[in-house]
Structures are given as C-alpha cells and as structure tokens.
C-alpha cells in the first residue's frame, strides 16, 4: 500500500471513529475496595461551587450556589456518567431514562414527569430533557440525558421549589453547554 493510500485510510478511520466527550474518572479507596467515580467534565457555573466530599459520598459531581451548604441549599446541580464497557449506550440510555422515571414516581407517586425542550451541549448535541414535578412532596427537577459510546450521561438541576428551579435554569443550561465532545 502506498503512503498516500495509508494516509487516506487513516483519515477515513479517524473521521468515523466514535467521539467520546471528556469524562472525569476518579478511583476512591473504600472499606470494600476501590470505587470508580465517573462524571461528565463540566465547568462550574459562575456563582456556584463544587463540593468534592459530597460528590464522592454520593457518586455524583455535586454543585450548589456559593454561600449555601449542601444540606441547606434550596437548589443543587449534579452530573453523573454510567459506564457500560461492552454495552449499547443507545439501549442503555433508554433504560436509564425509564429507570430514573420509575424511581422518581415510586418515591413520589402523585408526581408528574414530562419531556420538555432539549438541552444543548457545547458541541450542539441536543440532550433529551425531562421535568419532574412533585404534587404533594419531593423536589422539582430538570434532567438532561445523553450518551457517549461507553457512557450514559445525566445532568440534573434539583430544587425545593418551582421558583428556585426557574431562577437557576440558566446556570443549569450553562453547565450542560460547558460539556463538549473531545475533538
């Protein structure tokens, strides 16, 4: 094979290879071995802070407004990435969404879950997004779901009131927009 043919074949292979967004990967020693934590790499929105300790304890990338504490904050945001080494992330995404909805409705049976306008990442990928609205108890949530070749992604805004959710929606959108596939 000539050098030109090899170069063309290599360029073609690179253009069809699956693109993987950047995932933060952390190994944490525990009493029962090493736990692996994965979450989409995002920028912390202005006026928000990342809480490493709460993130590790809950296996998610936890953020809340500056000046608040995790326990008392009227609103939090978090991200997570579910790893599937040999899975079909498209199928796994559908299952993760169904499981998430089922879990919410089991905890708060009189609540409503509805699909809303998609939320865009920094590279323009439109993530399927749902609102979770409690009727008698629970949090108002906005969750955007996405996928990478070996990960299912979740980006969440959770608030104690609908007003807090709406006030912080721009920070949520900025956080999701900061996620982009590696080029």
C-alpha positions as CSV (number, residue, x, y, z in Angstrom):
1,X,0.0,0.0,0.0
2,X,1.4,3.4,-0.9
3,X,1.9,6.2,1.7
4,X,-1.0,8.2,0.0
5,X,-3.4,5.2,0.4
6,X,-2.4,4.7,4.0
7,X,-2.9,8.4,4.7
8,X,-6.4,8.3,3.1
9,X,-7.3,5.1,5.0
10,X,-6.1,6.6,8.3
11,X,-8.1,9.8,7.7
12,X,-11.3,7.8,6.9
13,X,-10.8,5.7,10.1
14,X,-10.4,8.9,12.2
15,X,-13.5,10.5,10.7
16,X,-15.8,7.6,11.6
17,X,-14.4,6.8,15.0
18,X,-16.8,7.4,17.8
19,X,-16.2,10.7,19.5
20,X,-16.0,10.5,23.3
21,X,-16.7,13.5,25.5
22,X,-14.4,14.1,28.4
23,X,-15.3,12.1,31.4
24,X,-13.7,12.8,34.8
25,X,-12.6,9.4,36.2
26,X,-11.7,9.0,39.9
27,X,-10.7,5.9,41.9
28,X,-11.6,6.2,45.6
29,X,-10.3,3.6,48.1
30,X,-13.1,2.3,50.4
31,X,-13.5,-0.3,53.1
32,X,-14.6,-2.8,50.4
33,X,-12.1,-2.0,47.7
34,X,-11.7,0.7,45.0
35,X,-14.8,2.5,43.9
36,X,-14.7,4.2,40.5
37,X,-16.5,7.5,40.0
38,X,-17.3,8.9,36.6
39,X,-19.0,12.1,35.6
40,X,-19.1,14.4,32.6
41,X,-16.4,17.1,32.7
42,X,-18.2,20.4,33.0
43,X,-17.4,23.9,34.0
44,X,-18.8,25.1,37.4
45,X,-21.2,27.9,36.6
46,X,-20.4,31.4,37.9
47,X,-21.8,31.8,41.4
48,X,-21.7,28.0,42.0
49,X,-19.2,25.8,43.7
50,X,-18.3,22.1,43.5
51,X,-18.3,20.0,46.7
52,X,-15.8,17.2,46.3
53,X,-16.6,15.5,49.6
54,X,-20.4,15.3,48.9
55,X,-19.6,14.3,45.3
56,X,-17.5,11.3,46.4
57,X,-20.0,10.2,49.1
58,X,-22.9,10.3,46.6
59,X,-21.0,9.1,43.5
60,X,-22.0,12.3,41.5
61,X,-20.4,15.6,40.6
62,X,-22.3,17.9,43.1
63,X,-22.6,21.7,42.9
64,X,-24.6,24.3,44.7
65,X,-24.7,28.1,44.9
66,X,-21.9,29.9,46.7
67,X,-22.8,30.9,50.2
68,X,-25.0,27.8,50.6
69,X,-24.3,24.4,52.2
70,X,-25.3,21.1,50.6
71,X,-27.7,20.3,53.4
72,X,-29.5,23.7,53.3
73,X,-29.3,24.8,49.7
74,X,-32.6,25.4,48.0
75,X,-31.1,24.1,44.8
76,X,-28.3,21.7,43.7
77,X,-27.0,20.6,40.3
78,X,-25.1,17.3,39.7
79,X,-23.8,15.2,36.8
80,X,-23.0,11.6,36.5
81,X,-21.8,9.1,33.9
82,X,-22.8,5.5,34.0
83,X,-20.2,3.2,32.4
84,X,-21.0,0.3,30.1
85,X,-17.8,-1.3,28.9
86,X,-19.5,-3.5,26.3
87,X,-23.0,-2.1,26.4
88,X,-25.1,-0.5,23.8
89,X,-25.2,3.1,25.1
90,X,-28.3,3.9,23.0
91,X,-30.2,1.0,24.5
92,X,-28.7,1.7,28.0
93,X,-29.8,5.4,27.7
94,X,-33.4,4.4,27.1
95,X,-33.2,2.0,30.1
96,X,-31.6,4.6,32.3
97,X,-34.3,7.2,31.5
98,X,-37.1,4.6,32.2
99,X,-35.4,3.5,35.5
100,X,-35.0,7.1,36.6
101,X,-38.6,8.0,35.9
102,X,-39.8,4.8,37.6
103,X,-37.7,5.5,40.7
104,X,-39.0,9.1,41.0
105,X,-42.6,8.0,40.6
106,X,-42.2,5.2,43.2
107,X,-40.9,7.8,45.7
108,X,-43.5,10.4,44.8
109,X,-46.4,8.6,43.2
110,X,-48.6,11.6,42.6
111,X,-45.9,13.5,40.7
112,X,-45.7,14.3,37.0
113,X,-42.8,13.6,34.6
114,X,-42.9,15.3,31.2
115,X,-40.5,15.7,28.3
116,X,-39.5,19.3,27.8
117,X,-37.4,21.1,25.2
118,X,-34.0,19.5,24.7
119,X,-30.9,21.0,26.4
120,X,-27.8,21.6,24.2
121,X,-24.2,20.7,25.0
122,X,-21.3,22.9,23.8
123,X,-21.0,20.9,20.6
124,X,-24.7,21.3,19.8
125,X,-25.8,17.8,20.8
126,X,-29.4,18.0,21.9
127,X,-30.0,16.1,25.1
128,X,-33.4,14.6,25.8
129,X,-34.7,16.6,28.9
130,X,-37.5,15.9,31.4
131,X,-39.1,17.9,34.1
132,X,-40.1,16.1,37.4
133,X,-42.8,18.0,39.2
134,X,-43.9,16.9,42.7
135,X,-47.6,17.4,43.7
136,X,-47.5,16.9,47.4
137,X,-43.8,16.3,48.3
138,X,-40.4,16.0,46.6
139,X,-38.2,18.2,44.6
140,X,-38.7,19.9,41.3
141,X,-36.1,18.6,38.9
142,X,-34.9,19.1,35.3
143,X,-32.8,16.2,34.0
144,X,-31.0,16.1,30.7
145,X,-29.8,12.7,29.4
146,X,-27.2,11.9,26.9
147,X,-24.8,9.2,25.8
148,X,-21.3,8.6,24.7
149,X,-20.0,5.3,23.2
150,X,-19.5,3.7,26.6
151,X,-21.4,6.1,29.0
152,X,-24.9,7.2,29.7
153,X,-24.8,10.8,30.9
154,X,-27.1,12.6,33.4
155,X,-27.2,16.3,34.1
156,X,-29.6,17.4,36.9
157,X,-31.0,20.6,38.4
158,X,-32.9,19.8,41.6
159,X,-34.8,22.4,43.6
160,X,-37.0,22.7,46.6
161,X,-39.5,24.9,44.8
162,X,-40.5,25.7,41.2
163,X,-39.3,29.3,41.7
164,X,-35.8,28.1,42.7
165,X,-35.8,25.8,39.7
166,X,-36.7,28.6,37.3
167,X,-34.2,31.0,38.9
168,X,-31.3,28.6,38.4
169,X,-32.3,27.2,35.0
170,X,-29.7,29.5,33.2
171,X,-26.9,28.1,35.4
172,X,-28.1,24.5,34.5
173,X,-28.1,25.4,30.8
174,X,-24.6,26.9,31.1
175,X,-23.3,23.8,32.9
176,X,-24.7,21.5,30.3
177,X,-23.4,23.8,27.5
178,X,-19.9,23.5,29.0
179,X,-19.8,19.8,28.2
180,X,-18.5,19.0,24.8
181,X,-17.0,16.1,22.9
182,X,-13.2,15.9,22.6
183,X,-12.0,16.7,19.1
